[in-house]
Amino acid sequence: MMRFFLGKSKKIRDIKILILGGCILCGCSQFKRPSFEPQDITNVVKESVNEENTKVIKVQEPVEQIKASELIEEFVYLPLETSDESLFAYCNNLIFYKDHIYLLDHVTAEAVFIFDKQGKLEKKLGEKGGAPHEFAMLKGMAIDKNKDQLLLYDNRKRKMLYFTLDGEFIKSEKVNFRFCGQYGMLPSGNMVAATSKSDFNYHLNELTDYRLLYTDTVGLIKKTAYKYDDNEHLPLAYSEIFFCEDEMLYYPPFKNQICSVTDTVVNVKYQMDYDGFMPIDANRITEFGNDEDFGAYSSSTTWLKSAAENTKTLFFTTHNKRKNFYTFYDKKSGNMRSFTTLIFDTNVAFNLSPMYSYKDYFVGVANSELLISLRNYLVNNGCEIPENIASFLNQVKEDDNLALVMFKVKEL
């Protein structure tokens, strides 16, 4: 049986070293961050938060390990083309839409890759420079399904760049506030960005107390939601906006909630009950004046770290006293399986972080090191391998791109 592990290939480690070295050598950037303009906030609507229909999930104590065969109903590997142009090392966002797969790597490649549904590269977006279609610091990605456009956020130029779904540049617009690059588009066409107090949007006055900012045209705030005074001294980067089909979901840092976001209301969809553990007290976040003190506190407590949801199942990661555990929650039955280690006793292997969804599939990623380890284990132990999987695994090379692993979870 093969134990789950988070491995990084030498290629990835080398790229990280080069990037860090480049940051040290280059020092100041040639791109000057634009200043923000005052905005009349008199008519900005403050949307409500609804907790009436919240599903409370009492999280179970995890078992030490669970077999993949107990969870996974079916799976398929989707390799992504490896070439000089398509090479990346991290998957920071992944979107399936129409005939394309959009993958963002803002850590190493600093680019968006557009693949077809067979994993063949169609286009790469990530040229650096001062031209309207070029980037200084690519940080976020979203799809506007209302207009069929790809929106990419430049965190240094403070601009949103608009492209066709095929990657052809349309225009760029100034963003009149700071945020870390977590955003999404509602079916209405409104953009929703997740912010924190540490973004220092002082020019927005009392709107800085709200964590979700709605804009209809980028930079012009029309609505706000989710009032939460996190802490201006701490760069809290754990909040995230993600999707289950067309439903926008958001989890604020350390609140142990997953919210459904619409144009008119924010519904607390799930509330994680960690009473059997040592849950973090979100009300204490404002007490800490530096990362070190807060880090010591947060690492000794339990809180929701990340999540993904498909049409049948909710998946979430829990930080529990310096160690993570993982939970699959069956939305129909209310049953769940929580575990710290996934043992691959089948022909599949993937990382549990990051995790994405597509219809009733979850989508994990697997780097070449993990896939080669799986292949060696199966061969050395005389395991029966289906021909199509054997063919895929035998072709994996050390410097290949990450492969996507799409899988369905059994009814729990």
C-alpha positions in Angstrom: 0.0 0.0 0.0 1.3 3.4 -1.0 1.0 6.2 1.6 -0.1 9.7 0.5 2.6 12.3 0.6 3.1 15.8 -0.7 6.2 15.6 -2.8 7.9 18.3 -4.9 10.1 17.5 -7.8 13.6 18.9 -8.1 12.4 21.0 -11.0 9.9 22.8 -8.7 12.5 23.4 -5.9 15.0 24.8 -8.4 12.4 27.2 -9.9 11.5 28.4 -6.4 15.1 29.1 -5.7 15.6 31.0 -8.9 12.5 33.1 -8.2 13.6 34.0 -4.7 17.1 34.8 -6.0 15.6 37.0 -8.6 13.5 38.9 -6.0 16.6 39.6 -3.9 18.8 40.7 -6.9 16.2 42.8 -8.6 15.1 44.8 -5.6 12.6 47.5 -6.5 10.3 46.9 -9.4 10.2 49.1 -12.5 6.4 49.1 -12.1 5.1 51.8 -9.8 1.9 50.9 -8.0 -0.8 53.5 -8.8 -2.5 55.6 -6.2 -6.1 55.2 -5.3 -8.8 57.8 -6.0 -11.5 58.7 -3.4 -14.9 57.3 -4.1 -18.3 58.6 -3.1 -19.6 55.7 -0.9 -22.9 57.4 0.0 -25.0 55.0 -2.1 -23.0 51.8 -1.6 -25.4 49.1 -0.5 -24.4 46.9 2.5 -25.8 43.4 1.9 -27.0 41.3 4.7 -25.6 37.9 6.0 -28.2 35.2 6.5 -27.6 32.4 9.0 -31.2 31.0 9.1 -30.6 27.9 6.9 -27.1 27.2 7.9 -26.1 23.5 7.9 -24.0 22.8 11.0 -21.4 20.1 10.4 -20.1 18.5 13.6 -16.6 17.5 12.5 -15.5 14.0 13.5 -12.2 13.2 15.0 -10.1 11.8 12.1 -8.9 8.3 11.8 -5.2 8.0 11.2 -5.5 6.5 7.7 -8.1 5.4 5.1 -7.8 3.5 1.9 -8.5 5.2 -1.4 -10.6 2.3 -2.4 -13.0 3.1 0.4 -13.6 6.6 -0.9 -13.1 6.7 -4.7 -15.8 5.3 -7.0 -14.0 6.1 -10.3 -11.2 8.2 -11.6 -9.4 9.4 -14.8 -6.0 10.9 -15.4 -5.8 14.0 -17.5 -2.1 14.8 -18.4 -1.4 18.4 -19.3 0.9 19.0 -22.2 4.6 19.4 -21.3 6.6 21.7 -23.6 8.9 24.7 -23.2 5.9 27.1 -23.6 3.5 25.2 -21.3 5.9 24.4 -18.4 4.5 25.3 -14.9 5.1 24.0 -11.4 2.1 25.2 -9.3 -1.7 25.2 -9.7 -3.1 28.2 -7.9 -6.5 28.2 -9.7 -8.2 25.9 -12.1 -11.4 26.5 -14.1 -13.2 24.2 -16.5 -15.4 26.2 -18.8 -16.9 25.2 -22.2 -14.1 23.6 -24.2 -11.2 25.0 -22.2 -9.2 24.3 -19.0 -7.7 27.4 -17.5 -4.8 27.0 -15.1 -3.1 29.8 -13.2 0.4 29.5 -11.8 1.3 32.8 -10.2 4.2 31.4 -8.2 6.7 30.2 -10.7 5.5 30.5 -14.3 3.5 33.7 -13.5 1.1 32.8 -16.3 -2.3 31.5 -17.3 -2.3 28.4 -19.5 -5.3 27.6 -21.7 -5.6 23.9 -22.5 -8.3 22.1 -24.5 -10.2 19.3 -22.7 -7.6 16.7 -23.8 -4.8 18.7 -22.0 -3.2 20.2 -25.2 -1.9 23.7 -24.8 -3.8 26.3 -26.8 -2.3 29.5 -25.4 -0.2 31.0 -22.6 -0.9 34.4 -21.1 1.8 36.0 -19.0 4.1 38.4 -20.9 5.8 40.9 -18.6 6.0 44.5 -19.4 4.3 47.9 -19.6 2.0 47.3 -22.6 -1.8 47.1 -22.0 -1.9 43.3 -22.4 1.3 42.6 -20.3 1.6 42.0 -16.6 3.7 43.1 -13.7 2.4 40.7 -11.1 -0.3 38.2 -12.3 -2.3 37.2 -9.2 -5.9 36.1 -10.0 -8.2 34.6 -12.6 -11.9 34.4 -13.1 -14.4 33.7 -15.9 -17.3 36.1 -16.6 -19.9 33.7 -17.9 -22.3 36.5 -18.6 -19.9 37.9 -21.3 -17.8 34.8 -22.0 -14.6 36.6 -21.0 -11.5 35.7 -19.1 -10.5 38.2 -16.4 -6.9 38.3 -15.0 -5.8 40.5 -12.2 -2.5 42.4 -12.0 -1.7 43.0 -8.4 1.1 45.5 -9.1 -0.5 47.6 -11.8 -3.8 47.3 -9.9 -5.6 46.5 -13.1 -8.0 43.9 -14.4 -7.2 42.6 -17.9 -10.0 41.3 -20.1 -9.5 38.5 -22.7 -11.6 36.4 -24.9 -12.0 32.8 -23.9 -9.4 32.0 -26.5 -6.9 34.4 -24.8 -7.2 37.4 -27.1 -6.7 40.8 -25.3 -9.7 43.0 -25.1 -9.0 45.8 -22.6 -7.7 46.6 -19.1 -9.5 48.6 -16.3 -8.1 50.2 -13.2 -9.0 48.6 -9.8 -9.5 51.3 -7.2 -8.8 49.2 -4.1 -6.3 46.6 -2.9 -7.0 42.9 -2.6 -5.0 39.7 -2.8 -6.4 38.4 -6.0 -9.3 36.3 -4.7 -12.4 37.2 -6.8 -15.1 35.8 -8.9 -17.9 36.7 -11.3 -21.6 36.3 -10.4 -24.0 35.3 -13.2 -25.3 38.9 -13.2 -21.9 40.2 -14.2 -21.0 41.7 -10.8 -17.5 41.0 -9.7 -16.9 40.1 -6.0 -13.5 40.5 -4.5 -12.4 39.2 -1.1 -10.4 41.7 1.0 -8.8 41.9 4.5 -8.1 44.7 6.9 -4.4 44.4 6.0 -5.2 45.6 2.5 -5.3 49.1 4.0 -8.1 50.5 1.8 -8.3 53.6 4.0 -9.7 55.6 1.1 -12.9 53.5 1.4 -13.5 54.7 5.0 -16.0 52.5 6.8 -16.2 50.1 3.8 -12.8 48.7 5.0 -14.8 46.8 7.7 -16.4 44.6 5.0 -14.6 41.6 3.5 -16.6 41.3 0.3 -16.6 44.1 -2.3 -19.0 44.0 -5.3 -18.3 46.0 -8.4 -20.2 46.2 -11.7 -17.4 48.0 -13.5 -14.0 47.3 -12.0 -13.0 49.8 -9.4 -16.4 51.3 -8.8 -17.8 49.6 -5.7 -21.6 49.2 -5.7 -22.1 46.8 -2.7 -20.3 45.4 0.3 -21.0 42.3 2.5 -19.7 40.3 5.4 -18.7 42.8 8.0 -15.7 41.4 9.9 -12.9 43.3 11.6 -10.1 40.8 11.1 -6.8 42.6 11.8 -4.9 45.2 9.9 -1.6 44.0 11.3 -1.9 40.5 9.9 -1.8 39.5 6.2 -4.6 36.9 6.6 -4.4 35.1 3.3 -6.6 32.1 4.1 -9.9 33.4 2.7 -10.9 32.3 -0.7 -13.6 32.5 -3.3 -14.4 29.3 -5.2 -17.3 27.8 -7.2 -19.5 24.8 -7.2 -20.9 25.0 -10.7 -22.3 28.5 -10.9 -22.6 29.0 -7.1 -20.0 31.4 -5.7 -18.7 30.2 -2.3 -16.5 32.1 0.2 -14.8 31.2 3.4 -13.6 34.0 5.6 -10.4 33.5 7.6 -10.8 31.7 10.9 -14.6 31.9 11.0 -15.0 28.2 10.2 -17.8 29.1 7.8 -18.5 28.5 4.1 -20.8 31.1 2.6 -22.9 31.2 -0.6 -22.6 34.6 -2.2 -25.4 36.1 -4.4 -26.2 39.6 -5.6 -28.5 40.3 -2.7 -27.4 38.2 0.2 -24.5 36.2 1.7 -25.9 32.9 3.1 -23.8 31.0 5.7 -24.2 27.6 4.0 -22.0 25.5 6.3 -20.8 26.1 9.8 -18.0 23.8 11.0 -18.5 22.6 14.6 -15.1 22.0 16.1 -16.3 21.7 19.7 -14.7 18.3 20.1 -11.3 20.0 19.3 -9.8 23.3 20.4 -11.5 25.7 17.9 -9.9 29.1 17.2 -11.7 32.1 18.6 -12.1 34.5 15.7 -12.9 37.3 18.2 -9.3 37.2 19.4 -7.8 37.9 16.0 -7.8 41.7 16.6 -5.8 41.3 19.8 -2.5 40.3 18.0 0.0 43.0 16.9 2.4 40.7 14.9 2.5 37.5 12.9 4.7 35.7 15.4 2.2 36.0 18.3 -0.7 35.2 16.1 1.1 32.3 14.5 1.8 30.8 18.0 -1.9 31.0 18.8 -3.4 29.8 15.5 -1.0 26.9 15.3 -2.3 25.6 18.6 -6.0 25.7 17.6 -8.4 24.1 15.1 -9.9 25.9 12.1 -11.1 25.5 8.5 -8.2 25.9 6.2 -9.6 25.2 2.7 -12.6 23.7 0.9 -14.0 22.5 -2.4 -17.5 21.3 -3.3 -19.1 19.4 -6.1 -22.7 18.6 -6.8 -22.7 15.6 -4.3 -19.9 16.1 -1.8 -18.1 18.7 0.3 -14.4 18.4 0.8 -12.5 20.5 3.4 -9.2 20.6 5.1 -8.9 21.3 8.8 -5.8 22.7 10.5 -5.6 21.0 13.9 -2.7 21.9 16.1 0.1 22.1 13.5 -1.3 19.1 11.6 -3.9 18.9 8.8 -6.7 16.4 8.4 -9.2 16.0 5.6 -12.9 15.4 5.4 -15.3 14.2 2.7 -18.9 15.1 3.6 -21.9 13.5 1.7 -24.4 16.3 1.3 -27.4 13.8 0.8 -26.8 11.5 3.7 -24.9 13.8 6.1 -22.2 11.1 6.6 -18.6 12.0 6.5 -15.1 10.4 6.6 -12.2 12.3 8.2 -8.6 11.2 8.0 -5.0 12.3 8.2 -3.5 10.0 5.7 -4.8 8.6 2.4 -3.4 5.2 1.4 -3.4 4.6 -2.3 -4.3 0.9 -2.6 -5.6 1.5 -6.2 -4.0 2.8 -9.4 -4.5 6.4 -8.5 -2.5 9.0 -6.6 -3.0 12.7 -6.2 -2.3 15.6 -3.7 -5.2 16.5 -1.4 -4.2 20.2 -1.7 -5.1 22.0 -3.8 -8.5 20.5 -4.7 -11.0 21.7 -7.3 -14.3 20.5 -8.6 -16.1 20.0 -11.9 -19.8 18.8 -11.9 -19.8 15.7 -9.7 -16.0 15.2 -9.9 -13.3 16.5 -7.7 -10.1 17.4 -9.4 -6.7 16.9 -7.7 -3.2 17.3 -9.1 -0.3 14.9 -9.2 3.3 15.8 -9.9 5.7 13.6 -11.8 7.5 12.5 -8.6 4.3 11.2 -7.1 3.2 9.4 -10.3 6.6 7.8 -10.8 6.5 6.6 -7.2 3.1 5.1 -7.8 4.3 3.4 -10.9 7.3 1.9 -9.2 5.2 0.7 -6.3 2.6 -1.0 -8.5 5.3 -2.7 -10.6 7.4 -3.8 -7.6 4.4 -5.3 -5.9 3.1 -7.1 -8.9 -0.2 -5.2 -8.9 -2.7 -5.5 -11.7 -2.7 -2.3 -13.8 -5.3 -1.6 -16.4 -3.8 -1.1 -19.8 -4.8 2.6 -20.2 -3.3 3.5 -16.8 -0.2 1.5 -17.4 0.3 3.3 -20.7 -0.1 6.7 -19.0 2.2 5.9 -16.1 4.9 4.4 -18.3 5.2 7.7 -20.2 5.6 9.9 -17.2 9.0 11.6 -17.1 10.7 13.5 -14.3 10.2 16.9 -15.7 6.6 16.5 -16.8 3.9 19.0 -15.9 1.4 18.3 -13.2 -1.4 15.9 -14.3 -5.0 16.4 -13.3 -6.8 13.6 -11.5 -10.6 13.7 -11.8 -12.4 11.4 -9.4 -15.9 10.7 -8.0 -16.5 9.9 -4.3 -18.7 7.0 -3.3 -21.9 7.6 -1.3 -20.8 7.7 2.3 
